[in-house]
Amino acid sequence: MTLEHLKPETIALHGGAYRADPASGAVAVPIYQTTSYQFQDTGHADRLFALDEIGHIYTRVSNPTQDAFETRLAALEGGAAAVAVASGQTASAFSILNLAGAGDNIVSSTDLYGGTWALFAASLKHFGVEVRFVDPADPENFRRATDERTRAYYAEALPNPKLNVFPIREVADIGRSLGVPLIVDNTAAPLVIRPLEHGAAVVVYSATKYIGGHGTTIGGAIVDGGNFPWEEHAARFATLNAPDPSYHGKVWVEAAQPLGPIAYALRVRTVLLRDVGAAISPFNAFLLIQGLETLPLRIRQHNNNAVKVADFLHNHPKVGKVIFPRFQTGEEKRRADAYLRPGSYGALVGFELKGGREAGRRFIDALQLFYHVANIGDARSLAIHPATTTHSQLSGENQLSAGVTPGYVRLSVGIEDADDIILDLAQALDKA
Ligand code: PLP
């Protein structure tokens, strides 16, 4: 029985390196709440530090609980390796900083989570990394913005609030023809969209959302697809191909050879986690494993409920446009059909209240089951009115270009009974 033939439901429980705890036989992954690991002797220590032997040294860099989460997530995503980090923001930042430094640039889709936008537009700029934002409606925009200092393309697979699926294959192919990897943030669509199968090189997650799934844990992950020929573009990817003075001149593509096509993931761990230190705690890694084990089951229920909610809203007299991949037309529909797992549309549903901004406020204040929070991907249903919260700092014009009209409401549909979710929406719409 080989893992490649197992289904996501099975991989979520059995995938990765962990079967049972070697010390105790424990079936559930233990929380290895330790900072450090005793070396067997000085030779062992020597080999670990030189990466001649792989093993744990210090929890800032690796830990057995983290390892169980990482190897299982990599298996589920179809990647070669994964690195767990402290948050989704760390995952996004490290995914770029692993390739780009001062004077370099990346090309990013404009359709981004606000936190990522701030990171790209302001903080990376302070580091000397330029982010060139392009409209993903035309994939060729990525080619046009590329030059010899371009280190990566970046996009969200299912960006909210617009919920227009990103053209992964088109942009990945342009990138591969120019020697540029595509990094995809798949936070909103784990299992629903499989970016690596469409040519992406790296997938990043805010595991805080669907992967953790219960609104308890901030965490992130970077999955190395193991499918990008870094060594063929040695000048562009000096961080992986040139001797690293911070690690006795190691060349990461060579150091990774005995381990598999994981040079990118290896450097995130050995350099960025070592130096920047945004490690995930063993306890949080444990909680994310609990989430991962039921992810396929939850995603199915999230998706089924979202379809019912979108249909209900579509037919409601107080609701204008419903933003949901199933209702898209033209090129947006083609992309949704090409990249979403058949019958799945994710569990984010946007809609416009005909009554505008004040109707949005009344609707949110009337909700009883839904939580009013700035989060997505909790098992519970969540709602937010961006015009008075996440997007309130933007001018009206910038809100509109972000896809936020005054009466726009975003739902993250949970796994409760769909009838109960709809009852709550119906009573709140009555008051809107
Ligand atoms: N990417 C997306 C699409 C998100 O929605 C979020 C968080 O809201 C992040 C990244 C950042 O993740 P975190 O909050 O875990 O740092």
Boltz pocket constraint, residues with backbone or C-beta under 6 A from the ligand:
constraints:
  - pocket:
      binder: B
      contacts: [[A, 86], [A, 87], [A, 88], [A, 89], [A, 90], [A, 92], [A, 113], [A, 115], [A, 116], [A, 156], [A, 185], [A, 187], [A, 188], [A, 205], [A, 206], [A, 207], [A, 208], [A, 218], [A, 219], [A, 220], [A, 374], [A, 375], [A, 376]]
      max_distance: 6.0
